[in-house]
Amino acid sequence: MSATAQISEQKQIGFKHILVATDFSPASERATECALGIARRYGSRVTLVHALLPEPRKPIPMDSPRDLDRERFKAEQRMTELAVKMSRIGISSHLRIERGPVWDVLSSLIQLEDIDLLVLGTHGRGGIKKLALGSVAEEVLRRADCPVLTLGPKVADAASANFRRILFATDFGPASAKAFPYALSLAKDQGAKLVFVHMIRPMPAIANAYAPAVCAAEDLIEWEMTAKQDSLKKLRELVPAGTTFVVPPECVVRTDFLPEGILDAAAEHEVDLIVMGANRADSARIISHIPWAVSDHVIREARCPVLTLRG
């Protein structure tokens, strides 16, 4: 049994406490609706947080009434509206307005409140680096200890949180191993079809002075066939023995570039959720191939929510 399969057998997935970060933009509203859909399904508590600027934009006398801090006052009004909405649908909620850098606010709450899912929305311009909260998305993906569910600008509606088809993109690395139990558990909980996807980076055919081009092409074809067979075997070994599904899973191995191959597979299979690892990288050479650039692009272009886990 693979190491990932062993992890999947041991880990019980659930979302007891969801943290939703909002700036009250349409992107944040879509993320909030999705979080509430998940909370209804799992009976989760929801903490909604809005981070104010670290310092007031204008000096306020110490003896001024609270409502003269207009930024906070407006945030309290919007939070009250959301509280009423959540109360009407029976969601247990906790509202927080904190002043400070966004990541500092989020990381503190993740630790203090025992958060097991962070939900974010992104604006269209600038992709993941222009979160609905500010330019903190990359930091969130790098540093959050809990799963992060991000709704990009092309996600029209995910309020039902009904994930009928789930794509799990893997490079067989440690981040993917952490992400897989969530993909498996969500698929089993919702009776969803699970699509396993692995992309093999294309290798150019290079002929040398001692071998004709046709030989190089044949070697490339053989290499691709062997790599695909090995990858398909690894994908099938991910699922623990005895696991049952309402809909049989599907394994997809393609020779394609990241992240385009993931997005193409997601579109082809009309998935409702993408689950993937967000790998660490210590060098610029590695970072261009796997981690944050891939997560950025997938989140920016995906038409469904993306669940990522830090490796």
Helices and strands as residue ranges (DSSP letters): H 3-10, E 17-21, H 26-42, E 45-52, G 66-68, H 70-88, E 93-99, H 102-112, E 117-121, G 127-129, H 137-143, E 148-151, E 165-169, H 174-190, E 193-200, H 213-237, E 250-255, H 260-268, E 273-278, H 284-287, H 292-301, E 306-310
